[in-house]
């Protein structure tokens, strides 16, 4: 049940981002795919990676999609620590409202000028 809620949240976040920032469409993307898990790390898959990544102004931000019942698992904790050591932020996201305010703050912080279409 949690995976269904997490996927729904992820879809809502991507849809909102693409509507709010159409000129940045494609810069928010899925960083992992559960279908790839069986092929293993030899093909570049790493269990525990955050679900979404945002590249903007030469930086990358990651987002873990969680529900109110979700806990960050061992693989996520390990990967989040590795990313943090590299200076990369991983945001735990539990609601669309939280995602919106986080992304708007990131864009506002780094924004020089977003070109219009």
C-alpha positions as CSV (number, residue, x, y, z in Angstrom):
1,X,0.0,0.0,0.0
2,X,2.8,2.4,0.8
3,X,4.3,1.9,-2.7
4,X,1.0,2.9,-4.3
5,X,0.8,6.0,-2.2
6,X,4.5,6.9,-2.9
7,X,4.0,6.4,-6.6
8,X,0.9,8.6,-6.5
9,X,2.8,11.3,-4.6
10,X,5.7,11.1,-7.1
11,X,3.3,11.5,-10.1
12,X,1.6,14.5,-8.4
13,X,5.0,16.1,-7.8
14,X,6.3,15.6,-11.3
15,X,3.0,16.9,-12.8
16,X,3.0,20.0,-10.5
17,X,6.7,20.7,-11.4
18,X,6.1,20.4,-15.2
19,X,3.1,22.7,-14.9
20,X,4.8,25.2,-12.6
21,X,8.1,25.3,-14.4
22,X,7.4,24.2,-18.0
23,X,10.7,25.8,-19.1
24,X,12.5,23.4,-16.8
25,X,10.6,20.3,-17.9
26,X,12.9,17.3,-18.0
27,X,15.2,18.5,-15.2
28,X,13.1,16.7,-12.6
29,X,13.3,13.0,-13.3
30,X,13.0,9.6,-11.7
31,X,16.4,8.5,-10.4
32,X,15.6,4.8,-10.0
33,X,13.1,2.4,-11.3
34,X,11.9,-0.7,-9.4
35,X,11.7,-2.7,-12.6
36,X,15.5,-2.6,-12.8
37,X,16.1,-4.0,-9.3
38,X,16.4,-7.6,-10.4
39,X,19.3,-6.9,-12.7
40,X,21.5,-5.7,-9.8
41,X,24.3,-3.2,-9.2
42,X,26.4,-4.5,-12.1
43,X,24.1,-2.5,-14.4
44,X,24.2,0.7,-12.3
45,X,21.2,0.1,-10.1
46,X,21.6,0.9,-6.5
47,X,18.8,0.0,-4.1
48,X,17.9,2.9,-1.8
49,X,18.4,5.7,-4.2
50,X,15.9,8.6,-3.8
51,X,13.0,8.4,-6.3
52,X,13.3,11.9,-7.8
53,X,16.2,14.0,-8.8
54,X,16.2,17.7,-9.8
55,X,19.1,19.2,-11.7
56,X,19.2,23.0,-11.7
57,X,22.0,25.6,-11.9
58,X,24.8,23.0,-12.0
59,X,23.5,21.3,-8.9
60,X,21.4,18.2,-8.1
61,X,18.9,17.7,-5.4
62,X,17.2,14.4,-4.5
63,X,13.8,13.7,-3.1
64,X,12.7,10.6,-1.2
65,X,9.0,10.0,-1.6
66,X,7.5,8.8,1.7
67,X,4.1,8.4,3.1
68,X,3.0,9.3,6.6
69,X,3.6,5.6,7.5
70,X,6.9,5.3,5.7
71,X,10.3,5.1,7.4
72,X,13.6,5.6,5.7
73,X,15.1,2.1,5.3
74,X,18.7,0.9,5.8
75,X,19.7,1.3,2.1
76,X,18.2,4.8,1.9
77,X,20.0,5.8,5.1
78,X,23.3,4.5,3.7
79,X,22.9,6.2,0.3
80,X,21.7,9.5,1.9
81,X,24.9,9.5,4.0
82,X,27.0,9.0,0.9
83,X,25.2,11.7,-1.0
84,X,25.5,14.1,2.0
85,X,29.3,13.5,2.1
86,X,29.4,14.7,-1.5
87,X,27.5,17.8,-0.6
88,X,24.2,16.6,-2.2
89,X,20.9,17.2,-0.3
90,X,18.3,14.6,-0.1
91,X,14.8,15.9,0.9
92,X,12.3,13.5,2.5
93,X,9.0,14.4,1.0
94,X,5.7,13.2,2.5
95,X,3.2,15.6,0.9
96,X,2.7,17.5,-2.4
97,X,2.6,20.7,-0.3
98,X,6.0,20.0,1.2
99,X,7.4,19.2,-2.3
100,X,6.0,22.5,-3.7
101,X,7.5,24.6,-1.0
102,X,10.9,22.8,-1.1
103,X,11.2,23.1,-4.9
104,X,10.0,26.7,-5.0
105,X,12.7,27.5,-2.3
106,X,15.4,25.7,-4.3
107,X,14.5,27.6,-7.5
108,X,14.3,30.9,-5.7
109,X,17.6,30.4,-4.0
110,X,19.5,29.6,-7.2
111,X,17.5,31.5,-9.7
112,X,19.2,34.2,-11.7
113,X,16.6,34.3,-14.5
114,X,14.4,31.5,-15.7
115,X,13.9,31.8,-19.5
116,X,10.4,31.8,-20.8
117,X,9.2,29.5,-23.6
